[in-house]
Amino acid sequence: MIKTLLRDCARRVLLPLARRRLRATPVPAGKRAAIVPPAIPGSVGDAAMISSTIQTLRKRGFDKVDLLFGDNWPLDEAVDARIASSAFFYSGSPTQQADLVGRLADYSHVYFIGADVIDGAYNPNSVCRRISLLSEASAAGRSATVLGSSYNHEPNPATQQALVDAPPGVVICARDPFSRERLEKATGRPIRQVADLAFLLQPKPDHPKAQEALAWIAQRRQAGEQIVAININYLQMAKHPDLEGAYRSVAESLVDAGVSLLLVPHDSRTAKPDVHHLQAITGGFARDYLSRTWLLETESPGVVKAALANVDLLFTGRLHAMILAMGAGTPALGVVYQGKFEGMLSLFELNSDELTVDPAAFIKDPESMTAAIHEALGKVAALRATIRERLPAVLALSEQNFA
C-alpha cells in the first residue's frame, strides 16, 4: 500500500515538477550528451556501439558524455558519468523516471542506441520507456536521436506506436536499407539512412589480449595455415539446439583440412553464453588439434576488431561480429536471424544468398556450410577488395548517425 502511494505521488508530483524544470532550463551552450544504451552489459556488439558513439562525440567536440546506466560497463572509451536508470527502464519506477527527466536539462543532445531493440523483439516495455526520454528531451528543445537501428518484419505494436507518437523533432536512423523501408512503412515518418555505429569503432591492437591473439595468428601463418574465426550465438542455440552439432561438424572438418580456428565469444548474459558453446564444439579435439584453436577471451570490442582484421574469414551467428570483421576488411559468413545480415550486406553490394545460411538449413546440411567456407577462403582476396572498396561509403553512412 505504501509503495503504491509513493509511486502515485511520484507520478502526480515529482514527474510534473521534473518536466517543468526541464522545459524551463535553457539548452546548454556547450555540447553535452546523454547516451541511452539498448540493453544491459554483456554484449560485445552493444559495447562496440556505445564505445564508437563516445569516440565520435569526443571527436566532434562534446565536453560531456554520460551513460544512462548506473553500474560499471566494460567499454573501450570512458564516460564522464554513469546515471542510474535500470529501475525505470526495466521496472517502470516513476521516482527514477522523474529523476531522469529532470536530469535531461543538463544535456544538449540525447542519443538512444536503437540497435536491434526498437522493433520490440526484446523487452518492449523497456524500449517504450527509453523512447519516452527522447520524447521528453525533444519537447524541451534538445536534440534527440534514435541511432542506427534494425527493424524486423513483425514489430511489437507498443514500440511501433511509441515511435509514431514521438515528437517530429526525434530523428530515427535505420542502419540498413531494408530496415529504413520497414520503419517508414510502420511509422509514417521520415527515416535517416545510416550504417551501424560499430563500423566507426577503433581497433585496439596494442591491448595485451589482442597481442596474445595476434601472436598465435602469426604462428599459424608461419605453419602455412589459413585462419577462420567462429562465433556462436547462444540465442540461436536456445531456439535450435542441434546447431551445436552442426558447428562441431564444421569445426572438425576445417581443422581436418588444415585450417586454424579463432573462437570469438560475443555475449555473456546467460548461464550458457557463447563461450560455453564454442568450448563444446572443440572440447573433443585431440591435443594437436587444440593447438590450432585460440579462444579470444575479452570484453573489449576493439580487441575483437583487431583480431578479426588478421584472420582470413569469419563464420558467425552475430551481426556485430560480422560488422567488426567487415569494418576491418575481413569477409564473413553469417547464420541469419531477424533479417539483419541481409540489409547490412547490401551496403557492401554483396550477395547475401552466398554469405548467409538459415539455421534450419545449416542443421540439415552442415557439409554444405563447410563447402561454402572453403569456397569463400578460395576467393578471400576478391572479397576483401570488394569490402575495402565499399567501406569508405559505409563509414560515411555511419557518420550520418550524428549529422
N, C-alpha and C positions, 0 to 999 in steps of 0.2 A: 504493500500500500504506500509506504513512504517513498520507495523507488519510483512508483508511478507518479506520485505528486511532484517529485523532483524533476522527472522527465517532462511533465506537463508544464512546470514552471520554466524550465529551460526553453521550451518551445514558445511559450507565450510571452516571456520577458527577456531572457538572455539573447535569443536569436534576433528579435526585432532591434534590440539595442546594438548588437553587433552589426546588423545591416546599416543602421543609422550611422554608426561610426565609419564603416567602410565607405558609404556614399558621401559622407561629409568631408572625408580626408582627400586632399588633392593627390593626384597621381605623383609618385616620387619623381624628382628631376633626374636622378641617375637611373641606370639600367639595373633593375633588381628583379630576380626571377625566383618563382616557386615552381618546383618540378613535382608533379603528381605521378608516382610510379604506377605501372599496370598491375602489380601483384606484390606478394611478399618476397623476401630474398630466397635464393636457391637456384635461380636460372642464370646461366652464363649469358643467354640472349638478352634477358632483362638488364643484367649488369652492363652489357655492351651498349644497349640503347641509352641507359642513364649516363654512363661514362662518356659516350660520344656527345650527348647533349651538353654535359658540363664542359667538356673540351671546347665545343663550338661556341658556347655562350662566353666562356673566358676569352676566346679569340675575338669575339665581337664586342668586347669592352664591358661586359657585365661586371659590376663591382660587388655583387652579392648573388649567390646561387644557393638556395636552400632546398632540401628534400623533405616532402611531406611523408616521412616515415621516421618514427622516433628512435628505433633501435639501430644498432650498428649494421652496416650493409657493406660487404666486401666490394669495393669499386676501384677502378683504375684511376679515378680522379676524386679529390676530396671536395665535399660540400662545406659551406660555411656553417650551416646549422641543420639539424635533423628535428623535424617538428612532429610530435605525436599526433597520429591521425587514424590509426587502425581501429580504435573504438568506434569512430564514426563510419569509416568505410565498411567495416565488417559487422558491426552490431547496431549501427544507426544511432549512436549516442548523441542526443540533442545538445548536451553540455559541450562535448568536443566539437560538434558542428558549429555552435556559436563561437567557440574559441577560434576555430579555423576561419570562419567568415570574417571575424574581426581582424585576424592576422593578415588577411588579404590586402588590407590597407597599406601594408608595408612594401608591396610589390608593384612594379610597373607591368610585369608580364607573368602570366600563369600558363604553364605548359603541362598538358596531360599526355603521357606517352601511351597512345591508344593501342599500339602493338596488335595483338590478336584478341583483345578482350571487348572492344566496343560493340561487337555484334551480340554479346551476352553469352557466348559459348561457355564462359567460366564466370560464375558468381555475378549474375546480372544486377542484383541489388547494390553490390559494391560499385559496379560500373555507373549506375544511375547516380549514386552519391558523389562519385568523382566528377561526373559531368555537371552536377549541380554546383560545384565550386567554380567551375569555369563560367557557368551562367551568372553566378553572383559577381564574379570579377568583371565580366563583360558589362553587366548592367551598371557597374560603378566606374566605367570608363577605362578599365585595364585591358591590355592586350591579352586575349585568351585563345589558345590554340590546342586542338587535338592533333598531336604529332603523328607521323606516318603510321597508318593502321591498315590491317586486313579487314575484310568484311565477307562473311560467308553467305551461302545461298539462303539460309534459314535463320535470319536474325531474331533474337528474342524481342517480343513486342514491347516490353517495358524500356529496354535500352534504345530500341528504334524510336520510340516516342520521345525519350529524353533528348535525343539528337534533333528530332523535328522541332521540339519546343525550345531548344536553346536559342538565346538572342541571336539576331543576324550577325552580330559582331564576332561570334565564336567561329573561328576558322577550323575547318575539318580537313585533314590531309589524308589521302589514300596512298599507300606505299606501292601499289601496282595498278595497272590499268583496269584489270578485272574488278578489283575492289572499288575503284572510283566509279565504275559504271553501276555496281550494285548499290553503293552509297547514294549516288544521285537518284536512283530509282526509289530507294527506300525512304529518303528524307525530303526529296524535292528541293534540296539545297545545292548551291554550287560547291563543288569539292575540288580542292587543290591537288593536282598530281605531283607526287614526290616519289622518292625512293626510301628504303628503310634507313633509319638513323645509324644502324650499326655499320653501314658502309663507311662512315666517317671515322670510325674508331681507329686510333693509332696503335700499331703493334708494339709489344714490349720484348724485343729480342734479348735485351740485357738482363731480364729477370732471371734469377737462379733456376727456376723451374723450366724456363724456355731454354736456357743454356744446357741443362741436362738433356732435354729432348733433342735439341739440335746436335749435340754430341753423338747421341745414339743414331740419329738420322745419318750423320756423316759416316759413322761406322758401317751402316747398312749399305750406303752408297759405295764405300770402298770395297765391299763384298760383291758389288755389281748388281744389287737388288733394287727393284722399284719399291715404292712405299705407298700403301693405301691407308688412309685414316678411316676409322669406322666409329660411328656414333649410333647408339640405340636409344630410341625414345621410350621411356618407361610407360608413358600414357598409351602409346600404341600397343605395347606389350600387354597392358592390362586388358585391352579390348581383344587382342589377338595373341593368346598365349603361345600358339605354335610358331610365332615369329622367331622366338629364341632358337628353335631348331633350324629354321631357315638361315638365320645369321650364322649359326655354328657351321652349317654346311658350306656357306660362302667363305668363312674364315679359314676353315680347314683346306678347302680347295685352293685358296690363294697362297697359303703357306706351302702347300704341296708343290705349287708351281714356282716357288722361289720368291714370292712377294712378302715383304715385311709389313707388319700392321702397327699403326699408331692408334691406340684406343683412346677415344676422346669423350669423356663424360660431359654432359651438358646441364643436367638438372639433379638436384639433391633433395627435393622436397617430398620425400616419401620413405617408407620403411624399405622399399626395394627400388632405389633410384637407378639411374642409367648405369652407374659403375657396377652395380650388382649384376646386371645382365651382361655387361662387357666381360666381367670376370667369369661368368658362367660359360660363355661361348668359347673361351680359351683355357678354361680350367683343366681340361683333359689333355692339353697339349704335352707332348714329350719335352724334356728339358731343352734339347737343341731347338725345338720349335718355339719354346717360350723365350729364348734369347732373341728371337726375331719378332717379338711383340714388346711394345712400350706403353704403359698406362700413363697418360698425361694427367696428373693429379694437381689441379689448380682451380681456383675460383676466379682467376683473372682472365677476362675475355681478350685482353691484349696479348697474354701469353699464348692463348689458343690461336689467335690470328698469326702470331709469329711462327708457331709450329706448323700450322696448316700452309703457310706460304712456302714451306720447304718439302712438302710431300708431293707425290705425283697426282693423287686423286683422293677425293673424299666420298665415302658412301655413308649417308646419314638419314636418320629419321627426324631430324630437327631442322627447321628452316634457318635458324640463326647460325647453326654450324655451317650450313651452306653459304650464308651471306658472309661470314668471316673468311671462309675459304676463297670465295669468288672475289671478295674485296681485296684479297691478297694475290689474285691472279690464278688461283688453283681451281681446276674443274671439279664438279661434284655431281653425284647421282643421288636422288632422294626417294625415300619411301613416303608417299604423299599422305596428307591429311588436311581437311578443311579447305581445299582448293588454294593453298598458299604458295606452293612451289611454282605452279604453272605461271601465275602472274609475275612472280619475281624473275623467272627465266625469260619471260617475254621482254623484259627490259634489256636483256642482252641479245635479243633476237635469236635465242636458242630454242631448239625443238624440244618441248617438254616430254613428248612421247618417247624420245630417245634417252632422256635423262631422268625419268621418274618411273616408279613402279607402284602399283596399288598393293597394299598389304596382302590382300587375299591372293592376288596373282603371284606375289613373291613366295608365299607359303606353299602354294600349289607347285611351283616350279623354280626352286632356288638355283638349279643349274643354269637356267636362262639368265638369272641375275649375275651369276659368276661370269657367264659368257659376255654379258653386256659390260661388265667391269673390265674384262680383258680387252674388249673392243675399244673401250674408252682409253685404256692405257696405251693402246697402239696408235692413237691419234691425239695424244696429250698435247703435242706441240701446236697442232691446229686449233684445239680447244682453247689453249692458253692465249693464242694470238687473237681469237675472237673475243675472249673476255677482256683482254687488255685494250683492244680497240674500242670496245663499248664502255669500259669502266669510267673514263672521264665524263661521259654524258650521264652515267648513273650517279656519280659523285655530285655532279651539278644538280641533279634532281634531288638528291639527299639534302643538299644545302637549302633547297626550296622550302624545307620544313620551317626555316627561320626567316623567310622572305618578308 
